[in-house]
Every structure is written in C-alpha cells, then in structure tokens.
Amino acid sequence: MNKHLDESLENLEKMIRDLRSHLKSQELEVGFIGQLRLQIESLLSIFSALEADHELAQTHQVLLIVAKFINQEIDYQRNSFETCFLATCSLCGETDPRITQIAGKLQQPDQVERVLAVAKEHILMIEVHYESLSEASNCRRETEIFSIKTGADKPRVKRIEEEIPWEALTADIRDSFLREGKQKVSYQVYPLEE
C-alpha cells in the first residue's frame, strides 16, 4: 500500500510541477487535465483503502480483547484461542472474511458453536468507548465487558484501557471529536442492535 501511495504522490508532485510550468508559459496540453484528474482519483482510492484498513484494525483489536476474555474468563482455556476468536466474531456479528479468516479454518465448527453458546449465557453487554485526550496525538480506547459468572448475584465489568495513536482512529471517530466537539464516542458491540 505504501509503495502505491509513494508512487502516486511522486506522480502528483511531478504533475504539479508540470502544471506550474504550463501555467507560466500559458500553454496547457489537452490530455494534461485528464492525467491530473486520474492521479487525484488514484490518491483518493488509496486514502479510502487506508481508512478501511484503520476500521479493520480497530475492529480486529477489539475482537481480540473480547476473545481473550472469553478464552480466559468463560471458556477457561478449554478450547484454542482461535476457536474463541471465531466465537467472538459470531457473537459480535463480524462476518468480514479479512477478519474471520485470520483465525484460519477450524476442523471442528461445533466447538465454536459451543463456546458461542456459553459466551451468550455469560456476557450481558460489550461496549467500546473512545475518549479524546488533552494530548492531541493519542486517544484512549476502553473496552467494557459486562458479564455474570454462574451462580453470581450481580454482574461484573472487565475494563481494558489502551492508548491509541490519533492516526489509527477511524474517520468517523476523528470526525466526532473534531467537528462535533465530542469528548467521548461509544459503540455497543454486543448485544447487536437491530
């Protein structure tokens, strides 16, 4: 991806130099504007793909956190982490093959279903909060998992906090902080809102 971005930026820089030269001489070749438009569209598609990568990375990181919780706190490591990860994907409604195929192909999908069923019995809600920090270069992500142990009277909350670089945030989160002036953005990951 960076190779394509570097190439597109170099081509755009060359075209800007050429544009300046053409404007000084007041001569503009017929195909030049079309070439410039194509370079700009190429850059936009690269930036769009980079944004998709940020969203994919954020989703993947949150799913890993939840899978680790399920593996250690609910499944007690009876099944592999990959099994718990796929159960987490199912629990949270994640179907993107770029994420689900990370865990690989399992030979026993019934294990995933068993872990999923147990997770649904114990997990009440999963929320993810992004909080803008006074330090502009980072943001805090807090993943909250509300669960209840078998035989327990009241739910417990597991909170996992991490600092994330600003540039790793998705566009909608940055937009909420910058344009809307929000200090905190929250998403409910489970149960799925209909």
MODELLER restraints for C-alpha pairs under 7 A, 6 or more apart:
rsr = mdl.restraints
at = mdl.atoms
rsr.add(forms.Gaussian(group=physical.xy_distance, feature=features.Distance(at['CA:5:A'], at['CA:46:A']), mean=6.59, stdev=0.5))
rsr.add(forms.Gaussian(group=physical.xy_distance, feature=features.Distance(at['CA:8:A'], at['CA:39:A']), mean=6.63, stdev=0.5))
rsr.add(forms.Gaussian(group=physical.xy_distance, feature=features.Distance(at['CA:8:A'], at['CA:43:A']), mean=6.30, stdev=0.5))
rsr.add(forms.Gaussian(group=physical.xy_distance, feature=features.Distance(at['CA:12:A'], at['CA:39:A']), mean=6.19, stdev=0.5))
rsr.add(forms.Gaussian(group=physical.xy_distance, feature=features.Distance(at['CA:15:A'], at['CA:36:A']), mean=6.64, stdev=0.5))
rsr.add(forms.Gaussian(group=physical.xy_distance, feature=features.Distance(at['CA:22:A'], at['CA:28:A']), mean=5.47, stdev=0.5))
rsr.add(forms.Gaussian(group=physical.xy_distance, feature=features.Distance(at['CA:51:A'], at['CA:170:A']), mean=6.49, stdev=0.5))
rsr.add(forms.Gaussian(group=physical.xy_distance, feature=features.Distance(at['CA:51:A'], at['CA:171:A']), mean=6.96, stdev=0.5))
rsr.add(forms.Gaussian(group=physical.xy_distance, feature=features.Distance(at['CA:54:A'], at['CA:168:A']), mean=5.77, stdev=0.5))
rsr.add(forms.Gaussian(group=physical.xy_distance, feature=features.Distance(at['CA:54:A'], at['CA:169:A']), mean=6.34, stdev=0.5))
rsr.add(forms.Gaussian(group=physical.xy_distance, feature=features.Distance(at['CA:54:A'], at['CA:170:A']), mean=5.63, stdev=0.5))
rsr.add(forms.Gaussian(group=physical.xy_distance, feature=features.Distance(at['CA:55:A'], at['CA:170:A']), mean=5.50, stdev=0.5))
rsr.add(forms.Gaussian(group=physical.xy_distance, feature=features.Distance(at['CA:60:A'], at['CA:99:A']), mean=6.47, stdev=0.5))
rsr.add(forms.Gaussian(group=physical.xy_distance, feature=features.Distance(at['CA:63:A'], at['CA:88:A']), mean=6.49, stdev=0.5))
rsr.add(forms.Gaussian(group=physical.xy_distance, feature=features.Distance(at['CA:63:A'], at['CA:89:A']), mean=6.83, stdev=0.5))
rsr.add(forms.Gaussian(group=physical.xy_distance, feature=features.Distance(at['CA:64:A'], at['CA:85:A']), mean=6.70, stdev=0.5))
rsr.add(forms.Gaussian(group=physical.xy_distance, feature=features.Distance(at['CA:66:A'], at['CA:88:A']), mean=6.70, stdev=0.5))
rsr.add(forms.Gaussian(group=physical.xy_distance, feature=features.Distance(at['CA:67:A'], at['CA:84:A']), mean=5.39, stdev=0.5))
rsr.add(forms.Gaussian(group=physical.xy_distance, feature=features.Distance(at['CA:67:A'], at['CA:85:A']), mean=4.78, stdev=0.5))
rsr.add(forms.Gaussian(group=physical.xy_distance, feature=features.Distance(at['CA:67:A'], at['CA:88:A']), mean=5.61, stdev=0.5))
rsr.add(forms.Gaussian(group=physical.xy_distance, feature=features.Distance(at['CA:70:A'], at['CA:84:A']), mean=6.43, stdev=0.5))
rsr.add(forms.Gaussian(group=physical.xy_distance, feature=features.Distance(at['CA:70:A'], at['CA:119:A']), mean=6.81, stdev=0.5))
rsr.add(forms.Gaussian(group=physical.xy_distance, feature=features.Distance(at['CA:71:A'], at['CA:77:A']), mean=5.15, stdev=0.5))
rsr.add(forms.Gaussian(group=physical.xy_distance, feature=features.Distance(at['CA:71:A'], at['CA:81:A']), mean=6.16, stdev=0.5))
rsr.add(forms.Gaussian(group=physical.xy_distance, feature=features.Distance(at['CA:71:A'], at['CA:84:A']), mean=5.75, stdev=0.5))
rsr.add(forms.Gaussian(group=physical.xy_distance, feature=features.Distance(at['CA:74:A'], at['CA:119:A']), mean=6.71, stdev=0.5))
rsr.add(forms.Gaussian(group=physical.xy_distance, feature=features.Distance(at['CA:75:A'], at['CA:115:A']), mean=6.86, stdev=0.5))
rsr.add(forms.Gaussian(group=physical.xy_distance, feature=features.Distance(at['CA:82:A'], at['CA:103:A']), mean=5.27, stdev=0.5))
rsr.add(forms.Gaussian(group=physical.xy_distance, feature=features.Distance(at['CA:83:A'], at['CA:111:A']), mean=6.96, stdev=0.5))
rsr.add(forms.Gaussian(group=physical.xy_distance, feature=features.Distance(at['CA:83:A'], at['CA:112:A']), mean=5.41, stdev=0.5))
rsr.add(forms.Gaussian(group=physical.xy_distance, feature=features.Distance(at['CA:84:A'], at['CA:112:A']), mean=6.77, stdev=0.5))
rsr.add(forms.Gaussian(group=physical.xy_distance, feature=features.Distance(at['CA:84:A'], at['CA:115:A']), mean=6.58, stdev=0.5))
rsr.add(forms.Gaussian(group=physical.xy_distance, feature=features.Distance(at['CA:86:A'], at['CA:100:A']), mean=6.54, stdev=0.5))
rsr.add(forms.Gaussian(group=physical.xy_distance, feature=features.Distance(at['CA:86:A'], at['CA:112:A']), mean=6.49, stdev=0.5))
rsr.add(forms.Gaussian(group=physical.xy_distance, feature=features.Distance(at['CA:87:A'], at['CA:112:A']), mean=5.19, stdev=0.5))
rsr.add(forms.Gaussian(group=physical.xy_distance, feature=features.Distance(at['CA:87:A'], at['CA:113:A']), mean=6.79, stdev=0.5))
rsr.add(forms.Gaussian(group=physical.xy_distance, feature=features.Distance(at['CA:87:A'], at['CA:115:A']), mean=6.18, stdev=0.5))
rsr.add(forms.Gaussian(group=physical.xy_distance, feature=features.Distance(at['CA:87:A'], at['CA:116:A']), mean=4.90, stdev=0.5))
rsr.add(forms.Gaussian(group=physical.xy_distance, feature=features.Distance(at['CA:89:A'], at['CA:100:A']), mean=6.90, stdev=0.5))
rsr.add(forms.Gaussian(group=physical.xy_distance, feature=features.Distance(at['CA:91:A'], at['CA:116:A']), mean=6.55, stdev=0.5))
rsr.add(forms.Gaussian(group=physical.xy_distance, feature=features.Distance(at['CA:92:A'], at['CA:189:A']), mean=5.88, stdev=0.5))
rsr.add(forms.Gaussian(group=physical.xy_distance, feature=features.Distance(at['CA:92:A'], at['CA:190:A']), mean=5.63, stdev=0.5))
rsr.add(forms.Gaussian(group=physical.xy_distance, feature=features.Distance(at['CA:92:A'], at['CA:192:A']), mean=6.68, stdev=0.5))
rsr.add(forms.Gaussian(group=physical.xy_distance, feature=features.Distance(at['CA:122:A'], at['CA:147:A']), mean=5.30, stdev=0.5))
rsr.add(forms.Gaussian(group=physical.xy_distance, feature=features.Distance(at['CA:122:A'], at['CA:148:A']), mean=5.18, stdev=0.5))
rsr.add(forms.Gaussian(group=physical.xy_distance, feature=features.Distance(at['CA:122:A'], at['CA:149:A']), mean=6.26, stdev=0.5))
rsr.add(forms.Gaussian(group=physical.xy_distance, feature=features.Distance(at['CA:123:A'], at['CA:146:A']), mean=5.99, stdev=0.5))
rsr.add(forms.Gaussian(group=physical.xy_distance, feature=features.Distance(at['CA:123:A'], at['CA:147:A']), mean=4.24, stdev=0.5))
rsr.add(forms.Gaussian(group=physical.xy_distance, feature=features.Distance(at['CA:123:A'], at['CA:148:A']), mean=6.55, stdev=0.5))
rsr.add(forms.Gaussian(group=physical.xy_distance, feature=features.Distance(at['CA:124:A'], at['CA:146:A']), mean=5.40, stdev=0.5))
rsr.add(forms.Gaussian(group=physical.xy_distance, feature=features.Distance(at['CA:124:A'], at['CA:147:A']), mean=5.21, stdev=0.5))
rsr.add(forms.Gaussian(group=physical.xy_distance, feature=features.Distance(at['CA:125:A'], at['CA:145:A']), mean=6.07, stdev=0.5))
rsr.add(forms.Gaussian(group=physical.xy_distance, feature=features.Distance(at['CA:125:A'], at['CA:146:A']), mean=5.10, stdev=0.5))
rsr.add(forms.Gaussian(group=physical.xy_distance, feature=features.Distance(at['CA:125:A'], at['CA:190:A']), mean=5.16, stdev=0.5))
rsr.add(forms.Gaussian(group=physical.xy_distance, feature=features.Distance(at['CA:125:A'], at['CA:191:A']), mean=5.83, stdev=0.5))
rsr.add(forms.Gaussian(group=physical.xy_distance, feature=features.Distance(at['CA:126:A'], at['CA:144:A']), mean=5.63, stdev=0.5))
rsr.add(forms.Gaussian(group=physical.xy_distance, feature=features.Distance(at['CA:126:A'], at['CA:145:A']), mean=4.61, stdev=0.5))
rsr.add(forms.Gaussian(group=physical.xy_distance, feature=features.Distance(at['CA:126:A'], at['CA:146:A']), mean=6.19, stdev=0.5))
rsr.add(forms.Gaussian(group=physical.xy_distance, feature=features.Distance(at['CA:126:A'], at['CA:188:A']), mean=6.02, stdev=0.5))
rsr.add(forms.Gaussian(group=physical.xy_distance, feature=features.Distance(at['CA:126:A'], at['CA:189:A']), mean=5.30, stdev=0.5))
rsr.add(forms.Gaussian(group=physical.xy_distance, feature=features.Distance(at['CA:126:A'], at['CA:190:A']), mean=4.90, stdev=0.5))
rsr.add(forms.Gaussian(group=physical.xy_distance, feature=features.Distance(at['CA:127:A'], at['CA:143:A']), mean=5.90, stdev=0.5))
rsr.add(forms.Gaussian(group=physical.xy_distance, feature=features.Distance(at['CA:127:A'], at['CA:144:A']), mean=5.19, stdev=0.5))
rsr.add(forms.Gaussian(group=physical.xy_distance, feature=features.Distance(at['CA:127:A'], at['CA:145:A']), mean=6.70, stdev=0.5))
rsr.add(forms.Gaussian(group=physical.xy_distance, feature=features.Distance(at['CA:127:A'], at['CA:186:A']), mean=6.93, stdev=0.5))
rsr.add(forms.Gaussian(group=physical.xy_distance, feature=features.Distance(at['CA:127:A'], at['CA:187:A']), mean=5.62, stdev=0.5))
rsr.add(forms.Gaussian(group=physical.xy_distance, feature=features.Distance(at['CA:127:A'], at['CA:188:A']), mean=4.41, stdev=0.5))
rsr.add(forms.Gaussian(group=physical.xy_distance, feature=features.Distance(at['CA:127:A'], at['CA:189:A']), mean=5.53, stdev=0.5))
rsr.add(forms.Gaussian(group=physical.xy_distance, feature=features.Distance(at['CA:128:A'], at['CA:141:A']), mean=6.92, stdev=0.5))
rsr.add(forms.Gaussian(group=physical.xy_distance, feature=features.Distance(at['CA:128:A'], at['CA:142:A']), mean=5.69, stdev=0.5))
rsr.add(forms.Gaussian(group=physical.xy_distance, feature=features.Distance(at['CA:128:A'], at['CA:143:A']), mean=4.48, stdev=0.5))
rsr.add(forms.Gaussian(group=physical.xy_distance, feature=features.Distance(at['CA:128:A'], at['CA:144:A']), mean=6.22, stdev=0.5))
rsr.add(forms.Gaussian(group=physical.xy_distance, feature=features.Distance(at['CA:128:A'], at['CA:186:A']), mean=5.63, stdev=0.5))
rsr.add(forms.Gaussian(group=physical.xy_distance, feature=features.Distance(at['CA:128:A'], at['CA:187:A']), mean=5.24, stdev=0.5))
rsr.add(forms.Gaussian(group=physical.xy_distance, feature=features.Distance(at['CA:128:A'], at['CA:188:A']), mean=6.44, stdev=0.5))
rsr.add(forms.Gaussian(group=physical.xy_distance, feature=features.Distance(at['CA:129:A'], at['CA:141:A']), mean=5.59, stdev=0.5))
rsr.add(forms.Gaussian(group=physical.xy_distance, feature=features.Distance(at['CA:129:A'], at['CA:142:A']), mean=5.08, stdev=0.5))
rsr.add(forms.Gaussian(group=physical.xy_distance, feature=features.Distance(at['CA:129:A'], at['CA:143:A']), mean=6.43, stdev=0.5))
rsr.add(forms.Gaussian(group=physical.xy_distance, feature=features.Distance(at['CA:129:A'], at['CA:184:A']), mean=6.69, stdev=0.5))
rsr.add(forms.Gaussian(group=physical.xy_distance, feature=features.Distance(at['CA:129:A'], at['CA:185:A']), mean=5.64, stdev=0.5))
rsr.add(forms.Gaussian(group=physical.xy_distance, feature=features.Distance(at['CA:129:A'], at['CA:186:A']), mean=4.29, stdev=0.5))
rsr.add(forms.Gaussian(group=physical.xy_distance, feature=features.Distance(at['CA:129:A'], at['CA:187:A']), mean=6.45, stdev=0.5))
rsr.add(forms.Gaussian(group=physical.xy_distance, feature=features.Distance(at['CA:130:A'], at['CA:139:A']), mean=6.69, stdev=0.5))
rsr.add(forms.Gaussian(group=physical.xy_distance, feature=features.Distance(at['CA:130:A'], at['CA:140:A']), mean=5.60, stdev=0.5))
rsr.add(forms.Gaussian(group=physical.xy_distance, feature=features.Distance(at['CA:130:A'], at['CA:141:A']), mean=4.53, stdev=0.5))
rsr.add(forms.Gaussian(group=physical.xy_distance, feature=features.Distance(at['CA:130:A'], at['CA:142:A']), mean=6.47, stdev=0.5))
rsr.add(forms.Gaussian(group=physical.xy_distance, feature=features.Distance(at['CA:130:A'], at['CA:184:A']), mean=5.56, stdev=0.5))
rsr.add(forms.Gaussian(group=physical.xy_distance, feature=features.Distance(at['CA:130:A'], at['CA:185:A']), mean=5.13, stdev=0.5))
rsr.add(forms.Gaussian(group=physical.xy_distance, feature=features.Distance(at['CA:130:A'], at['CA:186:A']), mean=6.28, stdev=0.5))
rsr.add(forms.Gaussian(group=physical.xy_distance, feature=features.Distance(at['CA:131:A'], at['CA:139:A']), mean=5.76, stdev=0.5))
rsr.add(forms.Gaussian(group=physical.xy_distance, feature=features.Distance(at['CA:131:A'], at['CA:140:A']), mean=5.05, stdev=0.5))
rsr.add(forms.Gaussian(group=physical.xy_distance, feature=features.Distance(at['CA:131:A'], at['CA:141:A']), mean=6.43, stdev=0.5))
rsr.add(forms.Gaussian(group=physical.xy_distance, feature=features.Distance(at['CA:131:A'], at['CA:183:A']), mean=5.74, stdev=0.5))
rsr.add(forms.Gaussian(group=physical.xy_distance, feature=features.Distance(at['CA:131:A'], at['CA:184:A']), mean=4.39, stdev=0.5))
rsr.add(forms.Gaussian(group=physical.xy_distance, feature=features.Distance(at['CA:131:A'], at['CA:185:A']), mean=6.51, stdev=0.5))
rsr.add(forms.Gaussian(group=physical.xy_distance, feature=features.Distance(at['CA:132:A'], at['CA:139:A']), mean=4.99, stdev=0.5))
rsr.add(forms.Gaussian(group=physical.xy_distance, feature=features.Distance(at['CA:132:A'], at['CA:140:A']), mean=6.56, stdev=0.5))
rsr.add(forms.Gaussian(group=physical.xy_distance, feature=features.Distance(at['CA:132:A'], at['CA:177:A']), mean=6.85, stdev=0.5))
rsr.add(forms.Gaussian(group=physical.xy_distance, feature=features.Distance(at['CA:132:A'], at['CA:183:A']), mean=5.23, stdev=0.5))
rsr.add(forms.Gaussian(group=physical.xy_distance, feature=features.Distance(at['CA:132:A'], at['CA:184:A']), mean=6.28, stdev=0.5))
rsr.add(forms.Gaussian(group=physical.xy_distance, feature=features.Distance(at['CA:133:A'], at['CA:139:A']), mean=5.41, stdev=0.5))
rsr.add(forms.Gaussian(group=physical.xy_distance, feature=features.Distance(at['CA:133:A'], at['CA:140:A']), mean=6.83, stdev=0.5))
rsr.add(forms.Gaussian(group=physical.xy_distance, feature=features.Distance(at['CA:137:A'], at['CA:165:A']), mean=5.95, stdev=0.5))
rsr.add(forms.Gaussian(group=physical.xy_distance, feature=features.Distance(at['CA:137:A'], at['CA:166:A']), mean=5.28, stdev=0.5))
rsr.add(forms.Gaussian(group=physical.xy_distance, feature=features.Distance(at['CA:138:A'], at['CA:163:A']), mean=6.26, stdev=0.5))
rsr.add(forms.Gaussian(group=physical.xy_distance, feature=features.Distance(at['CA:138:A'], at['CA:164:A']), mean=5.44, stdev=0.5))
rsr.add(forms.Gaussian(group=physical.xy_distance, feature=features.Distance(at['CA:138:A'], at['CA:165:A']), mean=4.43, stdev=0.5))
rsr.add(forms.Gaussian(group=physical.xy_distance, feature=features.Distance(at['CA:138:A'], at['CA:166:A']), mean=4.88, stdev=0.5))
rsr.add(forms.Gaussian(group=physical.xy_distance, feature=features.Distance(at['CA:139:A'], at['CA:163:A']), mean=5.57, stdev=0.5))
rsr.add(forms.Gaussian(group=physical.xy_distance, feature=features.Distance(at['CA:139:A'], at['CA:164:A']), mean=5.16, stdev=0.5))
rsr.add(forms.Gaussian(group=physical.xy_distance, feature=features.Distance(at['CA:139:A'], at['CA:165:A']), mean=6.25, stdev=0.5))
rsr.add(forms.Gaussian(group=physical.xy_distance, feature=features.Distance(at['CA:139:A'], at['CA:166:A']), mean=6.04, stdev=0.5))
rsr.add(forms.Gaussian(group=physical.xy_distance, feature=features.Distance(at['CA:140:A'], at['CA:161:A']), mean=6.76, stdev=0.5))
rsr.add(forms.Gaussian(group=physical.xy_distance, feature=features.Distance(at['CA:140:A'], at['CA:162:A']), mean=5.67, stdev=0.5))
rsr.add(forms.Gaussian(group=physical.xy_distance, feature=features.Distance(at['CA:140:A'], at['CA:163:A']), mean=4.48, stdev=0.5))
rsr.add(forms.Gaussian(group=physical.xy_distance, feature=features.Distance(at['CA:140:A'], at['CA:164:A']), mean=6.01, stdev=0.5))
rsr.add(forms.Gaussian(group=physical.xy_distance, feature=features.Distance(at['CA:141:A'], at['CA:161:A']), mean=5.70, stdev=0.5))
rsr.add(forms.Gaussian(group=physical.xy_distance, feature=features.Distance(at['CA:141:A'], at['CA:162:A']), mean=5.30, stdev=0.5))
rsr.add(forms.Gaussian(group=physical.xy_distance, feature=features.Distance(at['CA:141:A'], at['CA:163:A']), mean=6.18, stdev=0.5))
rsr.add(forms.Gaussian(group=physical.xy_distance, feature=features.Distance(at['CA:141:A'], at['CA:164:A']), mean=6.83, stdev=0.5))
rsr.add(forms.Gaussian(group=physical.xy_distance, feature=features.Distance(at['CA:142:A'], at['CA:159:A']), mean=6.47, stdev=0.5))
rsr.add(forms.Gaussian(group=physical.xy_distance, feature=features.Distance(at['CA:142:A'], at['CA:160:A']), mean=5.51, stdev=0.5))
rsr.add(forms.Gaussian(group=physical.xy_distance, feature=features.Distance(at['CA:142:A'], at['CA:161:A']), mean=4.40, stdev=0.5))
rsr.add(forms.Gaussian(group=physical.xy_distance, feature=features.Distance(at['CA:142:A'], at['CA:162:A']), mean=6.49, stdev=0.5))
rsr.add(forms.Gaussian(group=physical.xy_distance, feature=features.Distance(at['CA:143:A'], at['CA:159:A']), mean=5.65, stdev=0.5))
rsr.add(forms.Gaussian(group=physical.xy_distance, feature=features.Distance(at['CA:143:A'], at['CA:160:A']), mean=5.19, stdev=0.5))
rsr.add(forms.Gaussian(group=physical.xy_distance, feature=features.Distance(at['CA:143:A'], at['CA:161:A']), mean=6.55, stdev=0.5))
rsr.add(forms.Gaussian(group=physical.xy_distance, feature=features.Distance(at['CA:144:A'], at['CA:157:A']), mean=6.45, stdev=0.5))
rsr.add(forms.Gaussian(group=physical.xy_distance, feature=features.Distance(at['CA:144:A'], at['CA:158:A']), mean=5.63, stdev=0.5))
rsr.add(forms.Gaussian(group=physical.xy_distance, feature=features.Distance(at['CA:144:A'], at['CA:159:A']), mean=4.62, stdev=0.5))
rsr.add(forms.Gaussian(group=physical.xy_distance, feature=features.Distance(at['CA:144:A'], at['CA:160:A']), mean=6.62, stdev=0.5))
rsr.add(forms.Gaussian(group=physical.xy_distance, feature=features.Distance(at['CA:145:A'], at['CA:157:A']), mean=5.58, stdev=0.5))
rsr.add(forms.Gaussian(group=physical.xy_distance, feature=features.Distance(at['CA:145:A'], at['CA:158:A']), mean=5.13, stdev=0.5))
rsr.add(forms.Gaussian(group=physical.xy_distance, feature=features.Distance(at['CA:145:A'], at['CA:159:A']), mean=6.61, stdev=0.5))
rsr.add(forms.Gaussian(group=physical.xy_distance, feature=features.Distance(at['CA:146:A'], at['CA:155:A']), mean=6.48, stdev=0.5))
rsr.add(forms.Gaussian(group=physical.xy_distance, feature=features.Distance(at['CA:146:A'], at['CA:156:A']), mean=5.77, stdev=0.5))
rsr.add(forms.Gaussian(group=physical.xy_distance, feature=features.Distance(at['CA:146:A'], at['CA:157:A']), mean=4.57, stdev=0.5))
rsr.add(forms.Gaussian(group=physical.xy_distance, feature=features.Distance(at['CA:146:A'], at['CA:158:A']), mean=6.55, stdev=0.5))
rsr.add(forms.Gaussian(group=physical.xy_distance, feature=features.Distance(at['CA:147:A'], at['CA:155:A']), mean=5.42, stdev=0.5))
rsr.add(forms.Gaussian(group=physical.xy_distance, feature=features.Distance(at['CA:147:A'], at['CA:156:A']), mean=5.55, stdev=0.5))
rsr.add(forms.Gaussian(group=physical.xy_distance, feature=features.Distance(at['CA:147:A'], at['CA:157:A']), mean=6.47, stdev=0.5))
rsr.add(forms.Gaussian(group=physical.xy_distance, feature=features.Distance(at['CA:148:A'], at['CA:154:A']), mean=6.60, stdev=0.5))
rsr.add(forms.Gaussian(group=physical.xy_distance, feature=features.Distance(at['CA:148:A'], at['CA:155:A']), mean=4.49, stdev=0.5))
rsr.add(forms.Gaussian(group=physical.xy_distance, feature=features.Distance(at['CA:148:A'], at['CA:156:A']), mean=6.08, stdev=0.5))
rsr.add(forms.Gaussian(group=physical.xy_distance, feature=features.Distance(at['CA:173:A'], at['CA:185:A']), mean=6.84, stdev=0.5))
rsr.add(forms.Gaussian(group=physical.xy_distance, feature=features.Distance(at['CA:176:A'], at['CA:182:A']), mean=5.70, stdev=0.5))
rsr.add(forms.Gaussian(group=physical.xy_distance, feature=features.Distance(at['CA:177:A'], at['CA:183:A']), mean=6.08, stdev=0.5))
